[in-house]
């Protein structure tokens, strides 16, 4: 009985020593957090291992993340997985459906993002952009002729339209001079002409015309003149000649004659003011997007996802290099409080640390058994 109690005592002592030793060893990984001094001398093993080696730990963790965890090869493998692409597509479609079915306008969404007066801002930016482009065009091409600046197909269309324009002028002239208003205007012009040509000319005209009114003679002749094919050809020839003269002008000459810079700016302002940007921003986004919902979900989103992933696959090395993940991890770990590091490690390995303590107690107990046996034997 005495031998059994002695062995039991040795087992208990060994288990306690083994468990406490391992527990202290684990605690000494973290504690104390700072060096402890007695009489100006630092006590050995203070601070704990992790606080003392925190900078080295940060460097090693940064290297581990870059070299073994977030590697370009591993990320590219993830990008190439059909499941990952399907997840991205599902997420994109869900987000697009939110936009398609929203009743919020662009102005409301922008206001929520802290961007106010968006319509006015956009209108001003469009106007400034068009003004700058217009001024740059005038500056770059001021020595060029209009013939060089006008697109060939447009110039060809104008040349083809000249006979039609001449015919149109003749037809409208006939319609006007055949009307009561045209006849009255022509009569007034004749009366004004004769009023300044009194005397012999007036008597001669009266002699030739007799009692007939001069307007009754002139009006049919003008209409007959306008109906003549030669008149249309003459008008076409005049228009074509003037068009050639205009094409030969330099842009700077056109600016000098007609001040096209001012006219262009006024035209731009008029167009922009009539764009009604406020109305565009006040309508729900769904009004613009619903028509294209099927196209966006079935074709556009898969295409965009493929293009983005393909770009990332080809540039992942450069992107990771620019992110400097190793430096980011190192800086983050370096700024962690030791208590936080301890919590992080214990949250992962608390169960394993307890098992190490229990293992120490078990080994101490086993050693106690052998010690008790040897003590009895010797």
C-alpha positions in Angstrom: 0.0 0.0 0.0 2.9 2.4 0.8 4.5 1.6 -2.5 1.2 2.4 -4.4 0.8 5.7 -2.6 4.4 6.7 -3.3 3.9 5.9 -7.1 0.6 7.8 -7.0 2.3 10.8 -5.4 5.1 10.7 -8.0 2.5 10.6 -10.8 0.6 13.6 -9.4 3.8 15.6 -8.9 5.0 14.7 -12.4 1.6 15.6 -14.0 1.5 18.9 -12.2 5.0 19.8 -13.1 4.5 18.8 -16.8 1.2 20.6 -17.1 2.4 23.8 -15.4 5.6 23.8 -17.4 3.8 23.6 -20.7 1.2 26.1 -19.7 4.0 28.6 -18.7 5.8 27.9 -22.0 2.7 28.8 -23.9 2.1 31.9 -21.8 5.7 33.0 -22.3 5.0 33.1 -26.1 3.0 36.3 -25.3 3.7 37.5 -21.8 4.9 39.7 -20.5 4.1 42.2 -23.3 7.0 44.5 -22.3 10.5 44.0 -20.8 10.6 43.7 -17.0 13.6 45.2 -15.1 14.9 44.6 -11.6 17.6 47.0 -10.3 18.1 48.1 -13.9 18.7 44.6 -15.2 16.3 43.1 -17.7 14.9 39.8 -16.5 15.6 37.0 -19.1 12.7 35.9 -21.4 11.0 39.3 -21.1 9.2 40.4 -23.1 7.6 37.2 -24.4 8.7 35.6 -27.7 6.0 37.1 -29.9 6.2 40.7 -28.6 10.0 40.5 -28.8 9.9 39.1 -32.4 6.9 41.1 -33.6 8.8 42.9 -36.4 10.3 39.6 -37.6 6.8 38.0 -37.4 5.4 40.8 -39.5 8.0 40.4 -42.2 7.6 36.6 -42.3 3.8 36.9 -42.4 4.1 39.4 -45.3 6.3 37.0 -47.2 4.1 34.0 -46.4 1.0 35.8 -47.8 2.7 36.9 -51.0 4.8 33.8 -51.7 2.4 31.0 -50.5 -1.2 32.4 -50.1 -2.1 35.2 -52.5 0.1 34.0 -55.4 -0.7 35.1 -59.0 -1.0 31.5 -60.0 -3.5 30.7 -57.3 -5.6 33.8 -58.1 -5.5 33.0 -61.9 -6.8 29.5 -61.1 -9.6 31.1 -59.2 -10.4 33.4 -62.1 -10.5 30.4 -64.5 -13.0 28.4 -62.5 -16.4 28.2 -64.2 -18.1 28.3 -60.8 -16.4 31.6 -59.9 -17.5 33.1 -63.2 -21.0 31.9 -62.6 -21.0 33.5 -59.2 -19.8 36.8 -60.6 -22.5 36.6 -63.3 -25.2 35.9 -60.8 -24.1 38.8 -58.6 -23.9 41.2 -61.6 -27.4 40.2 -62.7 -28.8 40.7 -59.2 -27.2 44.2 -59.0 -28.5 45.0 -62.5 -32.0 43.9 -61.6 -32.0 46.3 -58.7 -31.1 49.1 -61.1 -33.6 48.0 -63.8 -36.5 47.9 -61.3 -35.6 51.0 -59.3 -37.9 54.0 -59.3 -35.1 56.3 -58.4 -33.9 58.8 -60.9 -30.3 59.5 -61.8 -30.5 62.8 -59.8 -31.6 60.9 -56.7 -28.9 58.3 -56.9 -26.3 60.9 -57.4 -27.6 63.1 -54.6 -27.4 60.0 -52.3 -23.8 59.7 -53.3 -23.1 63.4 -52.4 -23.3 64.7 -56.0 -25.8 67.6 -56.2 -26.9 69.7 -59.2 -25.8 67.0 -61.6 -28.0 68.2 -64.5 -26.5 71.7 -64.4 -23.0 70.3 -64.0 -23.4 68.0 -67.0 -24.9 70.7 -69.1 -22.1 73.1 -68.3 -19.5 70.4 -69.0 -21.0 69.5 -72.3 -21.1 73.2 -73.3 -17.5 73.8 -72.3 -16.4 70.6 -74.0 -18.1 71.6 -77.3 -16.8 75.1 -77.1 -13.2 73.9 -76.6 -13.6 71.4 -79.5 -15.1 74.1 -81.8 -12.3 76.6 -81.0 -9.6 74.0 -81.5 -11.2 73.0 -84.8 -11.2 76.7 -86.0 -7.6 77.2 -84.8 -6.2 74.0 -86.4 -8.0 74.5 -89.8 -8.1 78.3 -90.3 -5.8 78.1 -93.3 -7.7 75.3 -95.0 -10.3 75.9 -97.6 -13.9 74.8 -97.1 -13.4 72.3 -100.0 -10.8 70.5 -97.9 -12.9 70.6 -94.7 -16.2 69.5 -96.1 -16.5 65.7 -96.5 -16.4 64.6 -100.1 -19.7 62.7 -99.9 -21.4 65.8 -98.4 -20.0 68.0 -101.1 -21.1 65.5 -103.8 -24.6 65.5 -102.3 -24.7 69.3 -102.5 -23.6 69.3 -106.2 -26.2 66.7 -107.0 -28.9 68.8 -105.2 -28.1 72.1 -107.1 -30.4 71.4 -110.1 -33.2 70.5 -107.6 -32.6 73.7 -105.7 -32.8 75.7 -108.9 -36.0 74.0 -109.9 -37.4 74.6 -106.4 -36.6 78.3 -106.6 -38.2 78.6 -110.0 -41.4 76.8 -108.8 -41.7 78.9 -105.7 -41.1 82.0 -107.8 -43.9 81.0 -110.2 -46.2 80.4 -107.2 -45.4 83.7 -105.6 -45.8 85.9 -108.7 -49.0 84.1 -109.6 -50.5 84.9 -106.3 -52.3 88.2 -105.5 -49.6 89.1 -103.0 -46.9 88.6 -105.7 -48.9 90.6 -108.3 -49.4 93.4 -105.8 -45.7 93.5 -104.9 -44.7 93.5 -108.6 -47.1 96.3 -109.3 -45.6 98.4 -106.5 -42.1 97.8 -107.8 -43.2 98.9 -111.3 -44.9 102.0 -109.9 -41.9 102.9 -107.8 -39.7 102.4 -110.9 -41.8 104.6 -113.1 -42.1 107.3 -110.4 -38.4 107.8 -110.6 -38.4 107.7 -114.4 -41.0 110.4 -115.3 -41.0 112.2 -118.6 -40.2 110.6 -121.9 -39.8 107.0 -120.6 -43.2 107.1 -119.0 -44.8 108.5 -122.2 -43.1 105.9 -124.3 -44.4 103.0 -122.1 -47.9 104.5 -122.2 -47.8 104.7 -126.0 -46.7 101.0 -126.4 -49.1 99.7 -123.8 -52.1 101.8 -124.6 -54.8 101.6 -122.0 -53.5 98.2 -120.6 -52.0 98.2 -117.1 -48.2 97.6 -117.1 -48.5 94.9 -114.5 -50.8 92.8 -116.7 -48.1 92.7 -119.3 -45.1 92.2 -117.0 -46.6 89.4 -114.7 -47.2 86.8 -117.4 -43.7 87.4 -118.9 -42.0 86.9 -115.6 -44.0 83.7 -115.0 -43.1 82.6 -118.5 -39.4 83.4 -117.9 -39.4 81.3 -114.7 -41.1 78.3 -116.5 -38.5 78.3 -119.2 -35.9 75.4 -118.9 -33.2 77.8 -119.7 -34.0 79.8 -116.6 -33.7 76.7 -114.4 -30.3 75.9 -116.0 -29.2 79.6 -115.5 -30.2 79.5 -111.8 -28.4 76.1 -111.4 -25.3 77.6 -113.1 -25.3 80.7 -110.8 -25.8 78.6 -107.7 -23.0 76.2 -108.7 -20.6 79.1 -109.4 -21.3 80.7 -106.1 -20.9 77.4 -104.3 -17.5 76.9 -105.9 -16.5 80.4 -104.8 -17.6 79.6 -101.2 -15.7 76.3 -101.2 -12.5 78.1 -102.3 -12.6 80.4 -99.2 -10.3 79.7 -96.3 -11.9 79.1 -92.9 -10.3 82.3 -91.7 -12.0 84.2 -94.7 -15.3 82.7 -93.7 -14.8 83.8 -90.1 -14.0 87.3 -91.3 -17.0 87.5 -93.5 -19.7 85.9 -91.3 -18.1 85.6 -87.9 -18.7 81.9 -87.7 -17.0 81.6 -84.3 -19.7 83.6 -82.7 -22.4 81.9 -84.7 -21.0 78.4 -83.8 -20.9 79.2 -80.1 -24.5 80.5 -80.2 -25.5 77.4 -82.1 -23.8 75.2 -79.4 -25.5 77.1 -76.6 -28.9 76.8 -78.3 -28.5 73.0 -78.9 -27.3 72.3 -75.3 -30.1 74.4 -73.8 -32.6 72.4 -75.8 -31.2 69.1 -74.7 -33.4 69.3 -71.6 -30.8 67.6 -69.4 -33.0 68.1 -66.3 -35.7 65.9 -67.7 -33.2 63.1 -68.6 -31.9 63.1 -65.0 -35.4 63.3 -63.4 -36.7 60.1 -65.1 -36.3 56.8 -63.3 -33.3 54.8 -64.5 -35.6 51.9 -65.3 -37.2 53.9 -68.2 -33.8 53.8 -70.0 -32.6 50.4 -69.0 -35.7 48.1 -69.0 -35.6 47.9 -72.8 -32.1 46.5 -72.8 -32.5 44.3 -69.7 -32.3 41.0 -71.6 -29.4 42.1 -73.7 -27.5 43.3 -70.6 -28.1 40.2 -68.6 -27.6 37.6 -71.4 -24.9 39.2 -73.5 -23.3 42.3 -72.1 -22.6 41.1 -68.5 -21.0 37.8 -69.5 -18.9 39.6 -72.1 -17.8 42.3 -69.6 -16.9 39.6 -66.9 -14.9 37.6 -69.5 -13.0 40.7 -70.6 -12.3 41.9 -67.0 -11.1 38.4 -65.9 -9.0 38.0 -69.0 -7.4 41.4 -68.3 -6.8 40.5 -64.7 -5.2 37.2 -65.6 -2.8 38.9 -68.0 -1.9 41.7 -65.5 -2.2 40.0 -62.1 1.6 40.0 -61.5 1.8 43.8 -62.2 -1.4 44.5 -60.1 -0.1 42.5 -57.1 3.3 44.3 -57.4 1.5 47.7 -57.4 -0.6 46.6 -54.4 2.6 45.7 -52.4 0.7 43.1 -50.4 3.9 42.1 -48.5 4.3 45.7 -47.3 0.6 46.0 -46.4 0.6 42.9 -44.3 3.9 43.8 -42.6 2.6 47.3 -41.7 -0.7 45.9 -40.5 0.9 43.3 -38.3 3.5 45.8 -37.0 0.7 48.1 -35.8 -1.3 45.4 -34.1 -1.3 45.5 -30.3 0.3 42.4 -28.8 -3.1 41.7 -27.1 -4.7 41.5 -30.5 -2.0 39.2 -31.8 -2.5 37.0 -28.8 -6.3 36.9 -29.4 -5.8 36.1 -33.1 -3.5 33.2 -32.4 -5.5 31.9 -29.5 -8.7 32.1 -31.5 -7.1 29.7 -34.0 -5.0 27.5 -31.7 -6.7 27.6 -28.2 -7.8 24.0 -28.4 -4.3 22.9 -29.5 -2.6 24.8 -26.7 -4.9 23.1 -24.2 -4.0 19.8 -25.6 -0.3 20.7 -25.3 -0.8 21.5 -21.6 -2.7 18.2 -21.1 0.0 16.3 -23.0 2.6 17.9 -20.7 0.6 16.7 -17.7 0.3 13.2 -19.2 4.0 12.9 -20.0 4.8 14.2 -16.4 2.5 11.6 -15.0 4.1 8.8 -17.0 7.5 9.9 -16.0 6.2 10.0 -12.3 5.2 6.3 -12.7 8.7 5.3 -13.8 10.3 7.5 -11.1 8.2 5.7 -8.4 9.1 2.3 -9.8 12.8 3.1 -9.9 12.6 4.6 -6.4 11.1 1.3 -5.1 13.6 -0.8 -6.9 16.7 1.1 -5.9 
